[in-house]
């Protein structure tokens, strides 16, 4: 659960990171995800999205770690399926 009062900041960080990824500014997006996860370390969506940015930048071990952690959290079924697909594409099974 994020600290009280941080919801708006988390939303801004997440939205900005999505824009940064879409414009291929991966290092800046990763910084925003780092900050968001510092505030809300058990957010499966942020972990998944940071994992995607890690994967795009060739940081496969870090991507796998984020994906695996996200799968241990309470996440919705569509997100779970996307993560499982990403892991399969990286050659990770089970």
C-alpha positions as CSV (number, residue, x, y, z in Angstrom):
1,X,0.0,0.0,0.0
2,X,1.5,3.4,-1.0
3,X,2.1,6.0,1.7
4,X,-0.8,8.4,2.4
5,X,-0.9,11.3,0.0
6,X,1.3,9.6,-2.7
7,X,-1.5,8.4,-5.0
8,X,-1.4,11.5,-7.3
9,X,2.4,11.4,-7.5
10,X,2.3,7.7,-8.3
11,X,-0.2,8.3,-11.1
12,X,2.0,11.1,-12.5
13,X,5.1,9.0,-12.4
14,X,3.4,6.0,-14.0
15,X,1.8,8.1,-16.8
16,X,5.0,9.9,-17.5
17,X,6.9,6.7,-17.7
18,X,4.4,5.3,-20.2
19,X,4.9,8.4,-22.4
20,X,8.7,8.1,-22.0
21,X,8.7,4.4,-23.1
22,X,6.5,5.3,-26.1
23,X,9.1,7.9,-27.1
24,X,12.0,5.5,-26.5
25,X,13.3,7.4,-23.5
26,X,13.9,4.2,-21.6
27,X,16.5,5.5,-19.1
28,X,14.2,8.3,-18.0
29,X,11.2,5.9,-17.8
30,X,13.2,3.5,-15.7
31,X,13.9,6.3,-13.2
32,X,10.2,7.1,-12.9
33,X,9.4,3.4,-12.3
34,X,12.2,3.3,-9.7
35,X,10.6,6.2,-7.9
36,X,7.1,4.8,-8.2
37,X,8.3,1.4,-6.8
38,X,10.1,3.1,-4.0
39,X,6.8,4.6,-3.0
40,X,4.7,1.4,-3.8
41,X,7.1,-1.6,-3.9
42,X,4.4,-4.2,-4.3
43,X,2.7,-2.8,-7.3
44,X,2.5,-5.5,-9.9
45,X,1.7,-3.1,-12.8
46,X,4.7,-0.9,-12.1
47,X,6.9,-4.0,-11.8
48,X,5.6,-5.4,-15.0
49,X,6.1,-2.1,-16.9
50,X,9.6,-1.7,-15.5
51,X,10.2,-5.3,-16.5
52,X,9.1,-4.3,-20.0
53,X,11.5,-1.4,-20.1
54,X,14.3,-3.6,-18.8
55,X,13.6,-6.1,-21.5
56,X,13.5,-3.5,-24.3
57,X,16.9,-2.2,-23.1
58,X,18.4,-5.7,-23.0
59,X,18.5,-6.0,-19.2
60,X,16.9,-9.5,-19.3
61,X,17.9,-10.6,-15.9
62,X,16.3,-7.6,-14.3
63,X,13.2,-7.9,-16.5
64,X,12.8,-11.5,-15.4
65,X,13.2,-10.6,-11.7
66,X,10.5,-7.9,-12.0
67,X,8.2,-10.2,-13.9
68,X,8.6,-13.0,-11.3
69,X,8.0,-10.6,-8.4
70,X,4.9,-9.2,-10.0
71,X,3.5,-12.8,-10.4
72,X,3.8,-13.3,-6.6
73,X,1.5,-10.3,-6.0
74,X,-2.2,-9.9,-6.4
75,X,-2.6,-8.8,-10.0
76,X,-5.4,-9.1,-12.5
77,X,-5.6,-12.0,-15.0
78,X,-4.9,-10.0,-18.1
79,X,-1.7,-8.6,-16.6
80,X,-0.7,-12.1,-15.4
81,X,-1.1,-13.5,-18.9
82,X,1.0,-10.6,-20.4
83,X,3.8,-11.3,-17.9
84,X,3.6,-15.1,-18.6
85,X,3.9,-14.4,-22.3
86,X,6.9,-12.0,-21.8
87,X,8.6,-14.7,-19.7
88,X,8.0,-17.3,-22.4
89,X,9.5,-15.0,-25.0
90,X,12.5,-14.7,-22.8
91,X,12.8,-18.5,-22.6
92,X,11.7,-18.7,-19.0
93,X,9.4,-21.6,-18.2
94,X,7.7,-22.6,-14.9
